[in-house]
Amino acid sequence: LLHVMFHSMLSLNLNGTERGGDKAGNKILPIAQGGLDLQLLQQIKDSGYTGPIGILGHTDNDAERTLQDNLEGLAWLLPQLDGGKVPGPKPVPLAGLKKTKNSG
């Protein structure tokens, strides 16, 4: 559906995504900590989207550390697109996996 929405999208925001995470208090995870993250990035790439991409950090964790965790997760996932090899161990988020503000 991304290609259908291109004309009205200002940007695309990412966060780690786990199936049913909203029900388990994991609505917004660091990128690479969700089970659907690689699949989502592959779909974005395959869609041809080339616009701005943001990173969500709606947690009570330190914003700078949260951004760093997300950038490290993204750097770990990107080489895996299109069946690429895993570039070493999955990063461990230093900001933690606390519940999000929106997990209520």
C-alpha positions as CSV (number, residue, x, y, z in Angstrom):
1,L,0.0,0.0,0.0
2,L,3.0,2.3,0.3
3,H,3.0,3.2,-3.4
4,V,-0.6,4.2,-3.1
5,M,0.1,6.6,-0.3
6,F,3.3,8.2,-1.7
7,H,1.6,11.3,-3.1
8,S,0.2,12.2,0.3
9,M,3.0,11.1,2.6
10,L,5.3,13.7,4.2
11,S,7.6,11.1,5.7
12,L,7.7,7.5,6.9
13,N,8.5,6.9,10.6
14,L,10.0,3.7,11.9
15,N,10.2,1.8,15.1
16,G,10.7,-1.8,16.1
17,T,7.5,-3.8,15.5
18,E,6.4,-7.0,17.2
19,R,3.2,-8.8,16.2
20,G,0.7,-8.2,19.0
21,G,3.2,-5.8,20.7
22,D,0.5,-3.3,21.4
23,K,-1.3,-5.8,23.6
24,A,2.0,-6.8,25.4
25,G,3.2,-3.3,26.2
26,N,5.7,-3.3,23.4
27,K,4.1,-0.9,21.0
28,I,7.3,0.9,20.2
29,L,10.5,-1.1,20.3
30,P,14.0,-0.2,19.3
31,I,14.6,-1.0,15.6
32,A,15.9,-4.6,15.2
33,Q,14.2,-5.7,18.5
34,G,10.9,-6.5,16.8
35,G,10.1,-9.7,14.9
36,L,8.7,-7.8,11.9
37,D,11.4,-5.2,11.4
38,L,13.4,-6.8,8.6
39,Q,10.2,-7.7,6.8
40,L,8.9,-4.1,7.1
41,L,12.2,-2.6,5.8
42,Q,12.2,-5.0,2.9
43,Q,8.6,-3.9,2.0
44,I,9.7,-0.3,2.2
45,K,12.6,-0.9,-0.1
46,D,10.5,-3.0,-2.5
47,S,7.9,-0.3,-2.7
48,G,10.3,2.2,-4.2
49,Y,9.8,4.8,-1.4
50,T,12.6,7.4,-1.5
51,G,11.2,10.1,0.8
52,P,12.3,11.1,4.3
53,I,12.4,8.5,7.0
54,G,12.1,9.3,10.7
55,I,12.7,7.2,13.8
56,L,10.1,7.1,16.6
57,G,11.2,7.2,20.2
58,H,8.0,7.6,22.2
59,T,9.4,6.1,25.4
60,D,10.4,7.4,28.8
61,N,14.0,6.4,28.0
62,D,16.9,8.8,27.3
63,A,16.2,10.3,23.9
64,E,19.8,10.4,22.7
65,R,20.4,6.8,23.8
66,T,17.1,5.7,22.2
67,L,18.1,7.3,18.9
68,Q,21.5,5.6,19.1
69,D,19.9,2.2,19.8
70,N,17.6,2.7,16.8
71,L,20.5,3.7,14.5
72,E,22.5,0.7,15.6
73,G,19.5,-1.6,14.9
74,L,18.9,-0.1,11.5
75,A,22.6,-0.5,10.6
76,W,22.4,-4.1,11.7
77,L,19.2,-4.8,9.6
78,L,20.1,-3.0,6.3
79,P,22.8,-5.5,5.2
80,Q,20.2,-8.3,5.6
81,L,17.8,-6.9,3.0
82,D,17.3,-9.1,-0.1
83,G,18.6,-12.1,1.8
84,G,22.0,-10.6,2.8
85,K,24.0,-12.1,5.6
86,V,23.6,-11.2,9.3
87,P,26.5,-8.8,10.1
88,G,27.3,-10.2,13.5
89,P,25.3,-10.3,16.8
90,K,22.0,-8.4,17.1
91,P,22.7,-5.1,18.9
92,V,21.5,-4.9,22.5
93,P,19.6,-1.6,23.2
94,L,21.3,0.3,26.1
95,A,18.2,2.5,26.7
96,G,16.3,-0.7,27.6
97,L,13.0,-2.2,26.6
98,K,10.8,-0.2,28.9
99,K,7.1,0.1,28.2
100,T,6.1,2.9,25.9
101,K,4.1,5.9,26.8
102,N,1.4,4.7,24.4
103,S,1.3,1.1,25.6
104,G,-1.4,1.9,28.2
